[in-house]
């Protein structure tokens, strides 16, 4: 479910955004009756950069554990 608000109402009600997100799931801000932007909770966003990075595996790139081992070896030298 979405909550639609005008840009003016969004600015005035900004302190309550987190409560509205919990209740509605997303807020769509309108300007002159056209969608201007959408506000989503960060932890529920499927397009989060960390989620995308975790989902994509590149075999040509070392993983974080291998990078850590390399850094530790370089520090020993």
PDB file of N, CA, C and O in Angstrom:
ATOM      1  N   UNK A   1       0.832  -1.174   0.000  1.00  0.00           N
ATOM      2  CA  UNK A   1       0.000   0.000   0.000  1.00  0.00           C
ATOM      3  C   UNK A   1       0.883   1.246   0.000  1.00  0.00           C
ATOM      4  O   UNK A   1       1.956   1.246   0.603  1.00  0.00           O
ATOM      5  N   UNK A   2       0.445   2.284  -0.660  1.00  0.00           N
ATOM      6  CA  UNK A   2       1.226   3.513  -0.766  1.00  0.00           C
ATOM      7  C   UNK A   2       0.435   4.692  -0.208  1.00  0.00           C
ATOM      8  O   UNK A   2      -0.795   4.706  -0.212  1.00  0.00           O
ATOM      9  N   UNK A   3       1.177   5.665   0.266  1.00  0.00           N
ATOM     10  CA  UNK A   3       0.571   6.914   0.710  1.00  0.00           C
ATOM     11  C   UNK A   3       1.010   7.997  -0.272  1.00  0.00           C
ATOM     12  O   UNK A   3       2.204   8.147  -0.534  1.00  0.00           O
ATOM     13  N   UNK A   4       0.072   8.740  -0.808  1.00  0.00           N
ATOM     14  CA  UNK A   4       0.353   9.821  -1.737  1.00  0.00           C
ATOM     15  C   UNK A   4       0.204  11.148  -1.001  1.00  0.00           C
ATOM     16  O   UNK A   4      -0.822  11.401  -0.369  1.00  0.00           O
ATOM     17  N   UNK A   5       1.228  11.993  -1.084  1.00  0.00           N
ATOM     18  CA  UNK A   5       1.186  13.307  -0.444  1.00  0.00           C
ATOM     19  C   UNK A   5       1.773  14.343  -1.388  1.00  0.00           C
ATOM     20  O   UNK A   5       2.592  14.033  -2.254  1.00  0.00           O
ATOM     21  N   UNK A   6       1.334  15.576  -1.198  1.00  0.00           N
ATOM     22  CA  UNK A   6       1.917  16.665  -1.983  1.00  0.00           C
ATOM     23  C   UNK A   6       3.301  16.991  -1.426  1.00  0.00           C
ATOM     24  O   UNK A   6       3.620  16.640  -0.290  1.00  0.00           O
ATOM     25  N   UNK A   7       4.107  17.655  -2.222  1.00  0.00           N
ATOM     26  CA  UNK A   7       5.451  18.039  -1.777  1.00  0.00           C
ATOM     27  C   UNK A   7       5.369  18.940  -0.557  1.00  0.00           C
ATOM     28  O   UNK A   7       6.188  18.824   0.355  1.00  0.00           O
ATOM     29  N   UNK A   8       4.396  19.831  -0.531  1.00  0.00           N
ATOM     30  CA  UNK A   8       4.215  20.738   0.607  1.00  0.00           C
ATOM     31  C   UNK A   8       3.868  19.948   1.872  1.00  0.00           C
ATOM     32  O   UNK A   8       4.447  20.189   2.931  1.00  0.00           O
ATOM     33  N   UNK A   9       2.934  19.014   1.767  1.00  0.00           N
ATOM     34  CA  UNK A   9       2.561  18.195   2.925  1.00  0.00           C
ATOM     35  C   UNK A   9       3.721  17.317   3.386  1.00  0.00           C
ATOM     36  O   UNK A   9       3.887  17.069   4.580  1.00  0.00           O
ATOM     37  N   UNK A  10       4.527  16.848   2.422  1.00  0.00           N
ATOM     38  CA  UNK A  10       5.684  16.032   2.787  1.00  0.00           C
ATOM     39  C   UNK A  10       6.684  16.846   3.605  1.00  0.00           C
ATOM     40  O   UNK A  10       7.196  16.367   4.617  1.00  0.00           O
ATOM     41  N   UNK A  11       6.964  18.079   3.170  1.00  0.00           N
ATOM     42  CA  UNK A  11       7.893  18.939   3.918  1.00  0.00           C
ATOM     43  C   UNK A  11       7.369  19.227   5.314  1.00  0.00           C
ATOM     44  O   UNK A  11       8.122  19.183   6.287  1.00  0.00           O
ATOM     45  N   UNK A  12       6.088  19.520   5.412  1.00  0.00           N
ATOM     46  CA  UNK A  12       5.517  19.847   6.713  1.00  0.00           C
ATOM     47  C   UNK A  12       5.431  18.630   7.626  1.00  0.00           C
ATOM     48  O   UNK A  12       5.548  18.761   8.845  1.00  0.00           O
ATOM     49  N   UNK A  13       5.231  17.462   7.057  1.00  0.00           N
ATOM     50  CA  UNK A  13       5.095  16.251   7.862  1.00  0.00           C
ATOM     51  C   UNK A  13       6.350  15.415   7.929  1.00  0.00           C
ATOM     52  O   UNK A  13       6.299  14.251   8.325  1.00  0.00           O
ATOM     53  N   UNK A  14       7.487  15.994   7.546  1.00  0.00           N
ATOM     54  CA  UNK A  14       8.728  15.228   7.499  1.00  0.00           C
ATOM     55  C   UNK A  14       9.091  14.540   8.824  1.00  0.00           C
ATOM     56  O   UNK A  14       9.588  13.414   8.794  1.00  0.00           O
ATOM     57  N   UNK A  15       8.863  15.171   9.986  1.00  0.00           N
ATOM     58  CA  UNK A  15       9.206  14.474  11.236  1.00  0.00           C
ATOM     59  C   UNK A  15       8.464  13.149  11.427  1.00  0.00           C
ATOM     60  O   UNK A  15       8.903  12.306  12.210  1.00  0.00           O
ATOM     61  N   UNK A  16       7.358  12.957  10.731  1.00  0.00           N
ATOM     62  CA  UNK A  16       6.568  11.727  10.882  1.00  0.00           C
ATOM     63  C   UNK A  16       6.822  10.705   9.779  1.00  0.00           C
ATOM     64  O   UNK A  16       6.093   9.718   9.677  1.00  0.00           O
ATOM     65  N   UNK A  17       7.831  10.922   8.963  1.00  0.00           N
ATOM     66  CA  UNK A  17       8.082  10.041   7.816  1.00  0.00           C
ATOM     67  C   UNK A  17       8.314   8.600   8.250  1.00  0.00           C
ATOM     68  O   UNK A  17       7.765   7.685   7.635  1.00  0.00           O
ATOM     69  N   UNK A  18       9.102   8.372   9.280  1.00  0.00           N
ATOM     70  CA  UNK A  18       9.392   6.989   9.682  1.00  0.00           C
ATOM     71  C   UNK A  18       8.125   6.271  10.145  1.00  0.00           C
ATOM     72  O   UNK A  18       7.951   5.084   9.866  1.00  0.00           O
ATOM     73  N   UNK A  19       7.251   6.968  10.838  1.00  0.00           N
ATOM     74  CA  UNK A  19       5.987   6.360  11.270  1.00  0.00           C
ATOM     75  C   UNK A  19       5.096   6.051  10.061  1.00  0.00           C
ATOM     76  O   UNK A  19       4.470   4.993  10.000  1.00  0.00           O
ATOM     77  N   UNK A  20       5.045   6.977   9.105  1.00  0.00           N
ATOM     78  CA  UNK A  20       4.244   6.753   7.895  1.00  0.00           C
ATOM     79  C   UNK A  20       4.785   5.584   7.086  1.00  0.00           C
ATOM     80  O   UNK A  20       4.010   4.810   6.523  1.00  0.00           O
ATOM     81  N   UNK A  21       6.106   5.447   7.020  1.00  0.00           N
ATOM     82  CA  UNK A  21       6.696   4.323   6.284  1.00  0.00           C
ATOM     83  C   UNK A  21       6.330   2.999   6.927  1.00  0.00           C
ATOM     84  O   UNK A  21       6.054   2.022   6.231  1.00  0.00           O
ATOM     85  N   UNK A  22       6.326   2.960   8.254  1.00  0.00           N
ATOM     86  CA  UNK A  22       5.935   1.722   8.946  1.00  0.00           C
ATOM     87  C   UNK A  22       4.483   1.376   8.645  1.00  0.00           C
ATOM     88  O   UNK A  22       4.137   0.208   8.470  1.00  0.00           O
ATOM     89  N   UNK A  23       3.637   2.399   8.585  1.00  0.00           N
ATOM     90  CA  UNK A  23       2.213   2.178   8.369  1.00  0.00           C
ATOM     91  C   UNK A  23       1.893   1.864   6.910  1.00  0.00           C
ATOM     92  O   UNK A  23       1.132   0.935   6.638  1.00  0.00           O
ATOM     93  N   UNK A  24       2.461   2.622   5.963  1.00  0.00           N
ATOM     94  CA  UNK A  24       2.082   2.527   4.563  1.00  0.00           C
ATOM     95  C   UNK A  24       3.051   1.719   3.701  1.00  0.00           C
ATOM     96  O   UNK A  24       2.654   1.220   2.647  1.00  0.00           O
ATOM     97  N   UNK A  25       4.301   1.578   4.117  1.00  0.00           N
ATOM     98  CA  UNK A  25       5.272   0.840   3.319  1.00  0.00           C
ATOM     99  C   UNK A  25       6.057   1.707   2.352  1.00  0.00           C
ATOM    100  O   UNK A  25       7.247   1.472   2.143  1.00  0.00           O
ATOM    101  N   UNK A  26       5.418   2.702   1.760  1.00  0.00           N
ATOM    102  CA  UNK A  26       6.101   3.646   0.892  1.00  0.00           C
ATOM    103  C   UNK A  26       5.294   4.940   0.814  1.00  0.00           C
ATOM    104  O   UNK A  26       4.082   4.952   1.026  1.00  0.00           O
ATOM    105  N   UNK A  27       5.992   6.017   0.508  1.00  0.00           N
ATOM    106  CA  UNK A  27       5.359   7.321   0.358  1.00  0.00           C
ATOM    107  C   UNK A  27       5.710   7.839  -1.034  1.00  0.00           C
ATOM    108  O   UNK A  27       6.878   7.863  -1.420  1.00  0.00           O
ATOM    109  N   UNK A  28       4.697   8.248  -1.776  1.00  0.00           N
ATOM    110  CA  UNK A  28       4.913   8.826  -3.090  1.00  0.00           C
ATOM    111  C   UNK A  28       4.589  10.307  -2.996  1.00  0.00           C
ATOM    112  O   UNK A  28       3.471  10.692  -2.655  1.00  0.00           O
ATOM    113  N   UNK A  29       5.588  11.136  -3.303  1.00  0.00           N
ATOM    114  CA  UNK A  29       5.446  12.582  -3.193  1.00  0.00           C
ATOM    115  C   UNK A  29       5.081  13.143  -4.563  1.00  0.00           C
ATOM    116  O   UNK A  29       5.727  12.848  -5.568  1.00  0.00           O
ATOM    117  N   UNK A  30       4.034  13.954  -4.576  1.00  0.00           N
ATOM    118  CA  UNK A  30       3.505  14.520  -5.806  1.00  0.00           C
ATOM    119  C   UNK A  30       3.784  16.014  -5.897  1.00  0.00           C
ATOM    120  O   UNK A  30       3.775  16.723  -4.890  1.00  0.00           O
ATOM    121  N   UNK A  31       4.028  16.478  -7.104  1.00  0.00           N
ATOM    122  CA  UNK A  31       4.135  17.906  -7.368  1.00  0.00           C
ATOM    123  C   UNK A  31       3.270  18.187  -8.590  1.00  0.00           C
ATOM    124  O   UNK A  31       3.496  17.640  -9.670  1.00  0.00           O
ATOM    125  N   UNK A  32       2.290  19.039  -8.402  1.00  0.00           N
ATOM    126  CA  UNK A  32       1.312  19.334  -9.461  1.00  0.00           C
ATOM    127  C   UNK A  32       0.644  18.058  -9.965  1.00  0.00           C
ATOM    128  O   UNK A  32       0.464  17.856 -11.166  1.00  0.00           O
ATOM    129  N   UNK A  33       0.288  17.212  -9.018  1.00  0.00           N
ATOM    130  CA  UNK A  33      -0.434  15.949  -9.272  1.00  0.00           C
ATOM    131  C   UNK A  33       0.375  14.920 -10.056  1.00  0.00           C
ATOM    132  O   UNK A  33      -0.192  13.943 -10.544  1.00  0.00           O
ATOM    133  N   UNK A  34       1.688  15.116 -10.187  1.00  0.00           N
ATOM    134  CA  UNK A  34       2.541  14.140 -10.867  1.00  0.00           C
ATOM    135  C   UNK A  34       3.561  13.604  -9.871  1.00  0.00           C
ATOM    136  O   UNK A  34       4.072  14.364  -9.048  1.00  0.00           O
ATOM    137  N   UNK A  35       3.869  12.309  -9.928  1.00  0.00           N
ATOM    138  CA  UNK A  35       4.859  11.744  -9.005  1.00  0.00           C
ATOM    139  C   UNK A  35       6.218  12.422  -9.154  1.00  0.00           C
ATOM    140  O   UNK A  35       6.748  12.544 -10.258  1.00  0.00           O
ATOM    141  N   UNK A  36       6.764  12.856  -8.037  1.00  0.00           N
ATOM    142  CA  UNK A  36       8.065  13.527  -8.022  1.00  0.00           C
ATOM    143  C   UNK A  36       9.145  12.558  -7.563  1.00  0.00           C
ATOM    144  O   UNK A  36      10.183  12.425  -8.211  1.00  0.00           O
ATOM    145  N   UNK A  37       8.898  11.879  -6.439  1.00  0.00           N
ATOM    146  CA  UNK A  37       9.808  10.837  -5.963  1.00  0.00           C
ATOM    147  C   UNK A  37       9.074   9.914  -5.006  1.00  0.00           C
ATOM    148  O   UNK A  37       7.964  10.195  -4.554  1.00  0.00           O
ATOM    149  N   UNK A  38       9.741   8.795  -4.713  1.00  0.00           N
ATOM    150  CA  UNK A  38       9.168   7.767  -3.840  1.00  0.00           C
ATOM    151  C   UNK A  38      10.115   7.548  -2.670  1.00  0.00           C
ATOM    152  O   UNK A  38      11.331   7.496  -2.857  1.00  0.00           O
ATOM    153  N   UNK A  39       9.573   7.421  -1.478  1.00  0.00           N
ATOM    154  CA  UNK A  39      10.370   7.178  -0.272  1.00  0.00           C
ATOM    155  C   UNK A  39      10.093   5.749   0.180  1.00  0.00           C
ATOM    156  O   UNK A  39       8.943   5.359   0.385  1.00  0.00           O
ATOM    157  N   UNK A  40      11.166   4.975   0.332  1.00  0.00           N
ATOM    158  CA  UNK A  40      11.071   3.588   0.768  1.00  0.00           C
ATOM    159  C   UNK A  40      11.936   3.371   1.996  1.00  0.00           C
ATOM    160  O   UNK A  40      12.948   4.053   2.155  1.00  0.00           O
ATOM    161  N   UNK A  41      11.566   2.441   2.868  1.00  0.00           N
ATOM    162  CA  UNK A  41      12.455   2.108   3.976  1.00  0.00           C
ATOM    163  C   UNK A  41      13.729   1.452   3.436  1.00  0.00           C
ATOM    164  O   UNK A  41      13.654   0.611   2.540  1.00  0.00           O
ATOM    165  N   UNK A  42      14.868   1.817   3.958  1.00  0.00           N
ATOM    166  CA  UNK A  42      16.149   1.317   3.452  1.00  0.00           C
ATOM    167  C   UNK A  42      16.261  -0.192   3.587  1.00  0.00           C
ATOM    168  O   UNK A  42      16.629  -0.867   2.626  1.00  0.00           O
ATOM    169  N   UNK A  43      15.954  -0.730   4.748  1.00  0.00           N
ATOM    170  CA  UNK A  43      16.164  -2.151   4.968  1.00  0.00           C
ATOM    171  C   UNK A  43      15.232  -3.039   4.160  1.00  0.00           C
ATOM    172  O   UNK A  43      15.491  -4.236   4.036  1.00  0.00           O
ATOM    173  N   UNK A  44      14.147  -2.487   3.603  1.00  0.00           N
ATOM    174  CA  UNK A  44      13.224  -3.296   2.834  1.00  0.00           C
ATOM    175  C   UNK A  44      13.395  -3.107   1.333  1.00  0.00           C
ATOM    176  O   UNK A  44      12.657  -3.706   0.551  1.00  0.00           O
ATOM    177  N   UNK A  45      14.338  -2.300   0.925  1.00  0.00           N
ATOM    178  CA  UNK A  45      14.534  -2.006  -0.480  1.00  0.00           C
ATOM    179  C   UNK A  45      15.265  -3.156  -1.169  1.00  0.00           C
ATOM    180  O   UNK A  45      16.406  -3.449  -0.811  1.00  0.00           O
ATOM    181  N   UNK A  46      14.644  -3.813  -2.144  1.00  0.00           N
ATOM    182  CA  UNK A  46      15.316  -4.926  -2.820  1.00  0.00           C
ATOM    183  C   UNK A  46      16.433  -4.451  -3.738  1.00  0.00           C
ATOM    184  O   UNK A  46      17.263  -5.255  -4.161  1.00  0.00           O
ATOM    185  N   UNK A  47      16.469  -3.177  -4.049  1.00  0.00           N
ATOM    186  CA  UNK A  47      17.495  -2.667  -4.947  1.00  0.00           C
ATOM    187  C   UNK A  47      18.654  -2.042  -4.183  1.00  0.00           C
ATOM    188  O   UNK A  47      19.412  -1.243  -4.732  1.00  0.00           O
ATOM    189  N   UNK A  48      18.781  -2.403  -2.947  1.00  0.00           N
ATOM    190  CA  UNK A  48      19.880  -1.913  -2.127  1.00  0.00           C
ATOM    191  C   UNK A  48      21.208  -2.353  -2.736  1.00  0.00           C
ATOM    192  O   UNK A  48      21.327  -3.477  -3.223  1.00  0.00           O
ATOM    193  N   UNK A  49      22.195  -1.479  -2.711  1.00  0.00           N
ATOM    194  CA  UNK A  49      23.494  -1.784  -3.326  1.00  0.00           C
ATOM    195  C   UNK A  49      24.133  -3.036  -2.747  1.00  0.00           C
ATOM    196  O   UNK A  49      24.709  -3.835  -3.485  1.00  0.00           O
ATOM    197  N   UNK A  50      24.039  -3.216  -1.435  1.00  0.00           N
ATOM    198  CA  UNK A  50      24.654  -4.394  -0.827  1.00  0.00           C
ATOM    199  C   UNK A  50      23.970  -5.676  -1.286  1.00  0.00           C
ATOM    200  O   UNK A  50      24.636  -6.688  -1.502  1.00  0.00           O
ATOM    201  N   UNK A  51      22.649  -5.645  -1.438  1.00  0.00           N
ATOM    202  CA  UNK A  51      21.933  -6.827  -1.909  1.00  0.00           C
ATOM    203  C   UNK A  51      22.334  -7.166  -3.344  1.00  0.00           C
ATOM    204  O   UNK A  51      22.533  -8.331  -3.689  1.00  0.00           O
ATOM    205  N   UNK A  52      22.448  -6.125  -4.174  1.00  0.00           N
ATOM    206  CA  UNK A  52      22.849  -6.371  -5.557  1.00  0.00           C
ATOM    207  C   UNK A  52      24.270  -6.899  -5.635  1.00  0.00           C
ATOM    208  O   UNK A  52      24.562  -7.787  -6.435  1.00  0.00           O
ATOM    209  N   UNK A  53      25.151  -6.361  -4.813  1.00  0.00           N
ATOM    210  CA  UNK A  53      26.545  -6.807  -4.823  1.00  0.00           C
ATOM    211  C   UNK A  53      26.651  -8.246  -4.346  1.00  0.00           C
ATOM    212  O   UNK A  53      27.438  -9.026  -4.884  1.00  0.00           O
ATOM    213  N   UNK A  54      25.860  -8.601  -3.339  1.00  0.00           N
ATOM    214  CA  UNK A  54      25.902  -9.966  -2.813  1.00  0.00           C
ATOM    215  C   UNK A  54      25.317 -10.958  -3.816  1.00  0.00           C
ATOM    216  O   UNK A  54      25.763 -12.103  -3.882  1.00  0.00           O
ATOM    217  N   UNK A  55      24.345 -10.539  -4.580  1.00  0.00           N
ATOM    218  CA  UNK A  55      23.698 -11.425  -5.536  1.00  0.00           C
ATOM    219  C   UNK A  55      24.570 -11.679  -6.761  1.00  0.00           C
ATOM    220  O   UNK A  55      24.452 -12.720  -7.408  1.00  0.00           O
ATOM    221  N   UNK A  56      25.441 -10.734  -7.077  1.00  0.00           N
ATOM    222  CA  UNK A  56      26.280 -10.869  -8.272  1.00  0.00           C
ATOM    223  C   UNK A  56      27.646 -11.422  -7.880  1.00  0.00           C
ATOM    224  O   UNK A  56      28.349 -10.854  -7.044  1.00  0.00           O
ATOM    225  N   UNK A  57      27.999 -12.521  -8.491  1.00  0.00           N
ATOM    226  CA  UNK A  57      29.313 -13.108  -8.233  1.00  0.00           C
ATOM    227  C   UNK A  57      30.166 -12.965  -9.484  1.00  0.00           C
ATOM    228  O   UNK A  57      29.746 -13.310 -10.588  1.00  0.00           O
ATOM    229  N   UNK A  58      31.362 -12.453  -9.288  1.00  0.00           N
ATOM    230  CA  UNK A  58      32.300 -12.299 -10.390  1.00  0.00           C
ATOM    231  C   UNK A  58      33.515 -13.161 -10.075  1.00  0.00           C
ATOM    232  O   UNK A  58      34.299 -12.830  -9.185  1.00  0.00           O
ATOM    233  N   UNK A  59      33.672 -14.252 -10.791  1.00  0.00           N
ATOM    234  CA  UNK A  59      34.751 -15.189 -10.496  1.00  0.00           C
ATOM    235  C   UNK A  59      36.135 -14.597 -10.767  1.00  0.00           C
ATOM    236  O   UNK A  59      37.138 -15.111 -10.271  1.00  0.00           O
ATOM    237  N   UNK A  60      36.191 -13.532 -11.544  1.00  0.00           N
ATOM    238  CA  UNK A  60      37.493 -12.933 -11.831  1.00  0.00           C
ATOM    239  C   UNK A  60      37.964 -12.020 -10.691  1.00  0.00           C
ATOM    240  O   UNK A  60      39.135 -11.644 -10.646  1.00  0.00           O
ATOM    241  N   UNK A  61      37.070 -11.668  -9.783  1.00  0.00           N
ATOM    242  CA  UNK A  61      37.408 -10.790  -8.658  1.00  0.00           C
ATOM    243  C   UNK A  61      37.567 -11.615  -7.381  1.00  0.00           C
ATOM    244  O   UNK A  61      36.786 -12.537  -7.145  1.00  0.00           O
ATOM    245  N   UNK A  62      38.569 -11.298  -6.551  1.00  0.00           N
ATOM    246  CA  UNK A  62      38.740 -12.036  -5.293  1.00  0.00           C
ATOM    247  C   UNK A  62      37.630 -11.684  -4.298  1.00  0.00           C
ATOM    248  O   UNK A  62      37.095 -10.576  -4.316  1.00  0.00           O
ATOM    249  N   UNK A  63      37.293 -12.646  -3.432  1.00  0.00           N
ATOM    250  CA  UNK A  63      36.288 -12.356  -2.419  1.00  0.00           C
ATOM    251  C   UNK A  63      36.929 -11.607  -1.245  1.00  0.00           C
ATOM    252  O   UNK A  63      38.147 -11.433  -1.218  1.00  0.00           O
ATOM    253  N   UNK A  64      36.136 -11.170  -0.294  1.00  0.00           N
ATOM    254  CA  UNK A  64      36.636 -10.358   0.817  1.00  0.00           C
ATOM    255  C   UNK A  64      37.652 -11.102   1.677  1.00  0.00           C
ATOM    256  O   UNK A  64      38.605 -10.495   2.166  1.00  0.00           O
ATOM    257  N   UNK A  65      37.463 -12.392   1.867  1.00  0.00           N
ATOM    258  CA  UNK A  65      38.427 -13.159   2.670  1.00  0.00           C
ATOM    259  C   UNK A  65      39.786 -13.215   1.993  1.00  0.00           C
ATOM    260  O   UNK A  65      40.816 -13.109   2.659  1.00  0.00           O
ATOM    261  N   UNK A  66      39.798 -13.378   0.693  1.00  0.00           N
ATOM    262  CA  UNK A  66      41.064 -13.409  -0.030  1.00  0.00           C
ATOM    263  C   UNK A  66      41.745 -12.046   0.005  1.00  0.00           C
ATOM    264  O   UNK A  66      42.965 -11.965   0.150  1.00  0.00           O
ATOM    265  N   UNK A  67      40.971 -10.982  -0.125  1.00  0.00           N
ATOM    266  CA  UNK A  67      41.532  -9.632  -0.030  1.00  0.00           C
ATOM    267  C   UNK A  67      42.139  -9.416   1.345  1.00  0.00           C
ATOM    268  O   UNK A  67      43.210  -8.821   1.467  1.00  0.00           O
ATOM    269  N   UNK A  68      41.466  -9.892   2.375  1.00  0.00           N
ATOM    270  CA  UNK A  68      41.979  -9.765   3.741  1.00  0.00           C
ATOM    271  C   UNK A  68      43.310 -10.500   3.898  1.00  0.00           C
ATOM    272  O   UNK A  68      44.241  -9.977   4.512  1.00  0.00           O
ATOM    273  N   UNK A  69      43.401 -11.714   3.345  1.00  0.00           N
ATOM    274  CA  UNK A  69      44.659 -12.472   3.420  1.00  0.00           C
ATOM    275  C   UNK A  69      45.785 -11.734   2.700  1.00  0.00           C
ATOM    276  O   UNK A  69      46.912 -11.694   3.192  1.00  0.00           O
ATOM    277  N   UNK A  70      45.490 -11.159   1.555  1.00  0.00           N
ATOM    278  CA  UNK A  70      46.501 -10.425   0.790  1.00  0.00           C
ATOM    279  C   UNK A  70      46.993  -9.217   1.582  1.00  0.00           C
ATOM    280  O   UNK A  70      48.193  -8.950   1.631  1.00  0.00           O
ATOM    281  N   UNK A  71      46.068  -8.491   2.198  1.00  0.00           N
ATOM    282  CA  UNK A  71      46.442  -7.313   2.981  1.00  0.00           C
ATOM    283  C   UNK A  71      47.315  -7.713   4.159  1.00  0.00           C
ATOM    284  O   UNK A  71      48.305  -7.045   4.456  1.00  0.00           O
ATOM    285  N   UNK A  72      46.956  -8.798   4.829  1.00  0.00           N
ATOM    286  CA  UNK A  72      47.771  -9.246   5.964  1.00  0.00           C
ATOM    287  C   UNK A  72      49.163  -9.676   5.535  1.00  0.00           C
ATOM    288  O   UNK A  72      50.134  -9.415   6.245  1.00  0.00           O
ATOM    289  N   UNK A  73      49.276 -10.328   4.387  1.00  0.00           N
ATOM    290  CA  UNK A  73      50.592 -10.717   3.881  1.00  0.00           C
ATOM    291  C   UNK A  73      51.434  -9.495   3.534  1.00  0.00           C
ATOM    292  O   UNK A  73      52.636  -9.471   3.798  1.00  0.00           O
ATOM    293  N   UNK A  74      50.807  -8.483   2.944  1.00  0.00           N
ATOM    294  CA  UNK A  74      51.526  -7.261   2.597  1.00  0.00           C
ATOM    295  C   UNK A  74      51.994  -6.518   3.852  1.00  0.00           C
ATOM    296  O   UNK A  74      53.065  -5.911   3.847  1.00  0.00           O
ATOM    297  N   UNK A  75      51.223  -6.560   4.893  1.00  0.00           N
ATOM    298  CA  UNK A  75      51.613  -5.890   6.144  1.00  0.00           C
ATOM    299  C   UNK A  75      52.777  -6.593   6.822  1.00  0.00           C
ATOM    300  O   UNK A  75      53.546  -5.958   7.544  1.00  0.00           O
ATOM    301  N   UNK A  76      52.918  -7.902   6.598  1.00  0.00           N
ATOM    302  CA  UNK A  76      54.020  -8.656   7.201  1.00  0.00           C
ATOM    303  C   UNK A  76      55.350  -8.282   6.566  1.00  0.00           C
ATOM    304  O   UNK A  76      56.390  -8.367   7.220  1.00  0.00           O
ATOM    305  N   UNK A  77      55.335  -7.876   5.320  1.00  0.00           N
ATOM    306  CA  UNK A  77      56.566  -7.574   4.582  1.00  0.00           C
ATOM    307  C   UNK A  77      57.158  -6.270   4.989  1.00  0.00           C
ATOM    308  O   UNK A  77      58.196  -5.871   4.460  1.00  0.00           O
TER     309      UNK A  77
END
